[in-house]
Amino acid sequence: MSKRKAQVWAGVDAGKGHHWVAVVDETGATLWSKKVDNDESAILTVLGEILDLADEVRWAVDISGTSSALLLALLAAHGQQAVYVPGRTVNRMSGAYRGEAKTDARDAYVIAETARHRNDFATIDVPAQLAADLALLTAHRADLALLTAHRADLVADRVRMINRLRDVLTGVFPALERAFDYSAHKGALVLLTGYQTPAAIRRRGRARLTAWLAGRSVRGADTVAETALEAAQAQQTALPGEDVAAQIVADLATQILALDDRLKRIDQQIRETFRSHPQAEIIESLPGMGPILGAEFVVAAGDLSAYADAGHLASAAGLVPVPRDSGRRTGNLHRPKRYSRRLRRVFYLSAQTSMMREGPNRDFYLKKRGEGCKHVQAVIALARRRASVLWALLRDGRVFTSAPPVTQAA
């Protein structure tokens, strides 16, 4: 049996079905390399073998999401801590080693070697990560990460179905497709569940169509019926494939309405789960930051103790320009490429919402527009400012107020 090492580095190339784990010593020599199924018993067996190799094991993974959630949970249960090595870094570091092959074993080795040479990677706070990815926040509530990820999938499905509906409807009834914004008009979707062709709408007539819509709780049923009838009168020609297209449109409209109901239930569940978070009141007090974006922030930001100051939080969200200076060329600032897209989206959307109402957020936005900034630039500048404000609120444990806090004399 080989001599027990003082310290080794374990790199994990994480995947859904299995992981590849490689262990290197202080010289970079490979001590252990094997594929491991993403199964509790298999991971525990491997964990025991690796912990027997050295007194201290430094773990590094390239995915900190659901693919490695079970692994991170088992590491936490055994008192092990891991750092996150971004995939972009792994890809670039691969070029520093011999050969051009791309295998899981090689990636795991590069991850371990990268962690051995660098000690500035962000540590994954495993208990906090589990609260976001695995553990239930209460005995009867699903966790925020799973809920927000599922909501994002449903929203993407809804956008896809709306686009498909409009495409099919354009082929047989373009006048009706132009008449409504189907992404925001529930009454128009209800109309399509029953009537999809010009002839059908004309036969029904305005009075009976209004009564049909009103019986299905459509707001402004008379206006919807009048608009649909005007579109039907504008098209007297029946296009080829009209009957089949009508069935597809009705089916898509029904699915979208059902999806809207699912989104409402999930939004309510996210709202309840988020408001059980100890800092929910502080986060939601910031103008433009509702429970949905607040939940996204909690999941994307993780443990705020990982950010030394507000600048680090803003940098993680991609709100801080990156210098690219060379020689005498200085002040060459560019948009960053490595940042959390999810965190940036939270700050951008909340800033865009907050600047629509009177207050300090709108005043700052208008100030930036007056300085010559375009809309997107002004919103990003506002988002950067709000990142500092939110970080200070969470640091001090106080809610947002329009008036600045009173400074006490020492």
C-alpha positions in Angstrom: 0.0 0.0 0.0 1.4 3.4 -0.9 2.4 5.9 1.8 -0.3 8.2 3.0 0.1 11.8 1.7 -0.2 14.9 3.7 -2.4 16.7 1.1 -3.9 15.8 -2.2 -6.3 17.5 -4.7 -9.4 15.8 -6.1 -10.9 17.2 -9.3 -14.5 16.2 -10.3 -15.7 16.4 -13.8 -19.4 16.3 -12.9 -22.2 14.9 -15.0 -25.8 13.8 -14.7 -25.3 10.0 -14.9 -21.8 9.8 -13.6 -18.7 11.8 -12.5 -15.1 11.3 -13.2 -12.8 11.9 -10.2 -9.0 12.4 -10.4 -6.7 12.8 -7.5 -3.2 14.4 -7.8 -0.4 14.9 -5.2 1.8 17.9 -4.6 3.9 17.0 -7.6 1.0 16.7 -10.0 1.2 13.0 -10.2 -2.0 11.1 -10.6 -2.8 9.0 -7.6 -6.3 7.9 -8.4 -8.6 8.3 -11.4 -11.9 6.6 -11.9 -15.5 7.0 -13.2 -18.1 7.1 -10.4 -21.8 6.6 -10.9 -24.0 9.5 -9.5 -25.3 7.1 -6.9 -25.0 7.5 -3.1 -23.4 4.1 -2.4 -20.9 4.5 -5.2 -20.0 8.0 -4.2 -19.6 6.9 -0.5 -17.3 4.1 -1.6 -15.1 6.4 -3.6 -15.1 9.0 -0.9 -13.7 6.5 1.6 -11.0 5.4 -0.8 -9.9 9.0 -1.5 -10.0 10.1 2.1 -7.6 7.1 2.9 -5.0 8.6 0.5 -4.1 11.7 2.5 -4.6 13.6 5.7 -6.3 16.5 3.8 -8.2 16.4 0.5 -8.9 19.6 -1.4 -12.0 19.1 -3.6 -12.8 21.0 -6.8 -15.8 20.6 -9.1 -16.7 22.2 -12.4 -20.5 22.2 -11.8 -22.2 23.5 -8.6 -25.8 22.8 -9.7 -28.1 19.9 -9.6 -25.7 17.5 -11.4 -23.3 17.6 -8.5 -25.9 18.2 -5.7 -25.7 14.6 -4.3 -21.9 14.7 -4.4 -21.8 18.0 -2.5 -24.3 16.8 0.0 -22.2 13.7 0.8 -19.1 15.9 1.0 -20.8 18.1 3.5 -21.9 15.2 5.6 -18.2 14.1 5.8 -16.8 17.5 6.7 -15.3 18.1 3.2 -15.3 21.5 1.4 -15.1 22.1 -2.3 -14.3 25.0 -4.6 -15.9 25.8 -7.9 -13.7 25.8 -11.0 -15.6 27.4 -14.0 -15.8 25.4 -17.2 -14.2 28.2 -19.1 -11.1 28.0 -16.9 -10.9 24.3 -17.3 -11.1 24.6 -21.1 -8.3 27.2 -21.2 -6.1 25.3 -18.7 -6.4 22.2 -20.9 -4.2 23.8 -23.5 -1.4 24.0 -21.0 -1.1 20.2 -20.8 0.2 17.8 -23.4 -2.1 16.4 -26.0 -5.4 17.6 -27.5 -7.7 14.8 -26.4 -10.9 15.7 -24.7 -12.0 13.1 -22.2 -13.7 13.1 -18.8 -10.6 11.7 -17.2 -8.4 14.5 -18.6 -10.9 17.1 -17.6 -11.0 15.8 -14.0 -7.1 15.8 -14.0 -7.1 19.4 -15.2 -9.6 20.5 -12.6 -7.5 18.9 -9.8 -4.3 20.5 -11.2 -5.9 23.9 -11.6 -7.1 23.8 -8.0 -3.5 22.7 -6.9 -1.9 25.7 -8.6 -4.6 28.3 -7.7 -6.1 29.0 -4.3 -8.4 31.9 -5.3 -11.4 29.9 -6.5 -14.8 30.5 -4.8 -15.6 28.0 -2.1 -18.9 26.3 -2.4 -20.8 26.8 0.8 -22.3 23.3 0.8 -24.9 23.8 3.5 -26.2 27.0 1.7 -26.0 25.2 -1.7 -28.0 22.4 -0.3 -30.6 24.8 0.9 -30.8 26.1 -2.6 -30.7 22.8 -4.5 -31.6 19.8 -2.3 -33.0 20.4 1.1 -36.6 21.5 1.7 -36.8 24.9 3.4 -39.7 23.6 5.5 -41.2 20.2 5.9 -43.9 20.9 3.2 -42.2 23.4 0.8 -40.0 22.7 -2.1 -36.8 24.6 -2.2 -36.4 27.9 -4.0 -33.8 26.7 -6.5 -36.0 23.9 -7.8 -39.1 26.1 -8.0 -37.4 28.9 -9.8 -35.7 26.6 -12.3 -39.0 24.8 -12.9 -40.7 28.2 -13.4 -38.0 29.2 -15.9 -38.7 26.0 -17.9 -42.4 26.7 -17.9 -41.9 30.3 -19.1 -39.7 29.1 -21.9 -42.4 26.5 -22.9 -45.0 29.2 -22.9 -43.0 31.5 -25.1 -42.4 28.6 -27.5 -46.1 27.7 -27.6 -47.2 31.4 -28.1 -44.8 31.7 -31.1 -46.1 28.4 -32.6 -49.7 29.5 -32.1 -49.1 32.8 -33.9 -47.2 31.1 -36.7 -50.0 28.6 -37.4 -52.7 31.3 -37.0 -50.9 33.5 -39.5 -51.2 30.8 -42.1 -55.0 30.6 -42.0 -56.3 33.8 -40.3 -53.6 36.6 -40.3 -56.1 39.3 -39.5 -57.0 37.7 -36.2 -53.3 37.0 -35.4 -52.7 40.8 -35.7 -55.7 41.7 -33.6 -54.4 40.6 -30.2 -51.3 40.2 -28.2 -51.7 36.6 -27.2 -48.8 36.7 -24.7 -50.8 39.0 -22.5 -54.5 38.7 -23.5 -56.2 35.8 -21.8 -59.5 36.6 -23.4 -58.0 36.2 -26.9 -56.7 32.7 -25.9 -60.1 31.7 -24.6 -61.6 32.8 -27.9 -59.2 30.6 -29.8 -60.3 27.5 -27.8 -63.6 27.7 -29.5 -63.3 29.8 -32.7 -60.3 29.9 -35.0 -61.6 30.6 -38.5 -63.3 33.6 -40.1 -66.4 31.7 -41.1 -66.9 30.3 -37.6 -66.7 33.7 -36.0 -69.1 35.2 -38.6 -71.6 32.4 -38.1 -71.6 33.0 -34.4 -72.3 36.7 -34.6 -71.4 39.4 -32.1 -74.1 38.9 -29.6 -73.8 35.2 -29.2 -70.0 35.4 -29.3 -70.1 38.0 -26.5 -72.3 35.8 -24.4 -70.1 32.8 -25.0 -67.0 34.7 -23.9 -68.8 36.2 -20.9 -69.9 32.7 -19.8 -66.2 31.8 -19.6 -65.3 34.9 -17.4 -63.6 36.8 -20.1 -63.0 40.4 -19.1 -64.2 42.9 -21.8 -66.1 40.1 -23.6 -67.9 42.6 -25.9 -64.6 44.3 -27.0 -63.0 40.9 -27.7 -66.0 39.8 -29.7 -66.1 43.0 -31.7 -62.4 42.9 -32.5 -62.7 39.2 -33.6 -65.7 39.9 -35.8 -63.9 42.8 -37.5 -61.0 40.5 -38.3 -63.4 37.9 -39.6 -65.2 40.4 -41.9 -61.8 41.5 -43.3 -61.1 37.9 -44.6 -63.7 36.2 -46.7 -61.4 33.6 -48.2 -60.9 30.2 -46.7 -57.2 29.2 -46.9 -56.0 25.6 -47.5 -55.5 23.5 -44.4 -57.8 25.7 -42.4 -59.5 22.8 -40.5 -56.3 21.1 -39.4 -54.8 24.5 -38.5 -57.9 25.3 -36.4 -57.5 22.1 -34.4 -53.8 22.9 -33.7 -54.6 26.5 -32.7 -57.3 25.4 -30.3 -55.0 22.8 -28.8 -52.2 25.3 -28.3 -54.5 27.9 -26.8 -55.8 25.3 -24.3 -52.3 24.3 -23.4 -51.2 27.9 -22.9 -54.2 28.6 -20.6 -53.4 25.5 -18.6 -49.7 26.6 -18.4 -50.8 30.0 -17.1 -52.7 28.3 -14.2 -49.6 26.2 -13.4 -47.4 29.3 -13.4 -49.8 31.0 -11.0 -49.6 28.1 -8.6 -45.8 28.0 -8.8 -45.6 31.8 -8.3 -47.7 31.5 -5.1 -45.5 28.6 -3.9 -42.3 30.6 -4.6 -43.8 33.6 -2.8 -44.6 31.6 0.3 -41.2 29.8 0.2 -39.3 33.1 -0.3 -41.0 34.9 2.5 -39.9 32.2 4.9 -36.3 33.2 4.2 -34.9 35.3 7.1 -33.8 38.1 4.8 -36.9 38.2 2.6 -38.3 41.4 4.1 -35.0 43.2 3.5 -34.7 42.0 -0.1 -38.3 42.7 -1.0 -38.1 46.2 0.5 -35.9 47.4 -2.3 -38.1 48.9 -5.0 -38.5 46.7 -8.0 -37.5 43.5 -6.1 -40.6 41.4 -5.7 -40.8 37.8 -4.4 -40.1 36.2 -7.7 -36.9 38.2 -8.4 -36.1 38.0 -4.7 -36.2 34.2 -4.9 -34.0 34.3 -8.0 -31.5 36.5 -6.1 -31.3 34.2 -3.1 -30.6 31.2 -5.4 -28.2 33.0 -7.7 -26.2 35.0 -5.0 -26.0 32.2 -2.4 -24.2 33.1 0.8 -23.4 36.8 0.9 -20.5 36.2 3.2 -18.7 35.0 0.0 -18.6 38.6 -1.2 -16.1 40.8 0.5 -17.9 44.0 -0.4 -20.6 45.4 -2.7 -18.1 45.6 -5.6 -17.6 41.8 -5.5 -21.3 41.2 -5.6 -21.7 43.6 -8.6 -18.7 42.0 -10.3 -20.3 38.5 -9.9 -23.4 40.0 -11.7 -21.3 41.3 -14.5 -22.1 45.0 -13.7 -18.4 46.1 -13.3 -16.4 46.8 -16.5 -13.1 44.8 -16.9 -9.9 46.7 -17.9 -7.9 45.4 -20.9 -4.8 47.6 -20.7 -1.6 47.0 -22.5 1.6 49.2 -22.4 0.6 52.8 -22.7 -2.9 52.0 -23.6 -4.9 52.4 -20.3 -8.5 53.0 -19.4 -9.6 50.4 -22.0 -12.7 49.1 -20.3 -14.9 46.2 -21.7 -18.0 44.3 -20.7 -17.0 41.2 -18.7 -17.5 37.7 -20.1 -17.4 35.6 -17.0 -20.3 36.4 -14.6 -23.5 35.0 -13.3 -26.1 35.6 -16.1 -28.9 34.7 -13.6 -27.7 37.3 -11.1 -27.3 39.9 -13.8 -30.8 39.3 -14.9 -32.2 39.8 -11.4 -30.5 43.2 -11.0 -31.3 44.3 -14.6 -35.0 43.5 -14.4 -35.4 44.9 -10.9 -33.7 48.1 -12.0 -35.9 48.4 -15.1 -39.0 48.0 -13.0 -37.9 50.4 -10.3 -37.1 53.3 -12.7 -40.7 53.3 -14.0 -42.0 55.0 -10.9 -41.1 58.2 -9.2 -38.3 58.1 -6.7 -34.5 58.0 -6.4 -34.2 55.1 -8.9 -36.0 57.0 -11.6 -34.1 60.2 -10.7 -30.8 58.3 -11.1 -31.9 56.8 -14.4 -32.9 60.1 -15.8 -29.6 61.6 -14.6 -27.7 59.0 -16.6 -29.9 59.6 -19.7 -29.1 63.3 -19.4 -25.4 62.5 -19.3 -25.8 60.9 -22.8 -26.2 57.2 -21.8 -28.5 55.0 -23.8 -31.4 53.2 -22.2 -29.5 49.9 -21.6 -26.4 51.8 -20.3 -28.5 53.8 -17.9 -30.3 50.7 -16.6 -27.0 48.9 -16.1 -25.6 51.9 -14.2 -28.8 51.9 -12.0 -28.4 48.1 -11.5 -24.8 48.6 -10.3 -25.9 51.2 -7.8 -28.7 49.0 -6.6 -26.3 46.1 -6.0 -24.4 48.3 -3.6 -27.6 49.4 -1.9 -28.9 45.8 -1.5 -25.5 44.6 -0.2 -25.5 47.4 2.4 -29.0 46.6 3.5 -28.3 42.9 4.0 -25.0 43.7 5.8 -26.8 46.1 8.2 -29.9 44.0 8.5 -32.3 46.9 7.7 -35.0 47.5 5.2 -34.8 50.1 2.4 -36.1 53.6 3.1 -36.0 56.6 0.7 -34.3 58.7 3.3 -30.7 57.9 4.1 -30.0 56.4 7.6 -29.0 58.9 10.3 -25.3 58.7 11.2 -24.7 58.5 14.9 -21.8 60.4 16.4 -19.0 58.2 17.9 
